[in-house]
Amino acid sequence: ILNVEQSPQSLHVQEGDSTNFTCSFPSSNFYALHWYRWETAKSPEALFVMTLNGDEKKKGRISATLNTKEGYSYLYIKGSQPEDSATYLCASPRGSSNTGKLIFGQGTTLQVKP
Amino acid sequence: ETGVTQTPRHLVMGMTNKKSLKCEQHLGHNAMYWYKQSAKKPLELMFVYNFKEQTENNSVPSRFSPECPNSSHLFLHLHTLQPEDSALYLCASSQDPQRGGPETQYFGPGTRLLVL
């Protein structure tokens, strides 16, 4: 069974702070790692899809790194803003190929205070 | 707007009722998914359809019955549900996941279901 774990479960930061959180996944049979942002009452929004060890992706003030050998990915937010408040989810496909059968972590809920 | 719509957004039903959730995608995708999120739990995959064929049933009880009449529409028929089935039900779509390369899934906003 593939377990995807995220930490911390929740995070409260002040506007302007930089923050990061972790997604852990089994390193064997790795295929891809997805990051999503989910704002309350909205649809989860895709941020990144990562496949290569050492990969780093960036979207504005948000970036993510991937370590497939040790089974973790970090998501960084630089200079947090109130609009960054959301739950951040990571997910990995079950199996070593792309089956579309994503296993999600529980998410990290970020609250940015003005 | 992700291009995936779900109706209704909220639903309250009794345990003897029959209701259906509807999902529609306007992205030209071939794969569609149902997920469930119960309180304090991760998003959990329920069903996967690819080119209208069911490719995954994640041990979902038969009181949940999916239907995919075409690649743009996905339904979840509900009957004789239990209170513990109260949850947020999300639909998603993607390109064919077997065509090579990881495919991003695009989600609808979900249906909040309460079973009394």
Interface residues (C-beta under 8 A of the other chain):
Chain A: V4 Y31 A32 H34 Y36 A41 K42 S43 P44 E45 A46 V49 T51 L89 A91 P93 S97 N98 T99 G100 K101 L102 I103 F104 G105 Q106 G107
Chain B: T2 V4 A31 Y33 K40 K41 P42 L43 E44 L45 V48 N50 T55 E56 N58 L90 S94 P97 Q98 G100 G101 P102 E103 T104 Q105 Y106 F107 G108 P109 G110
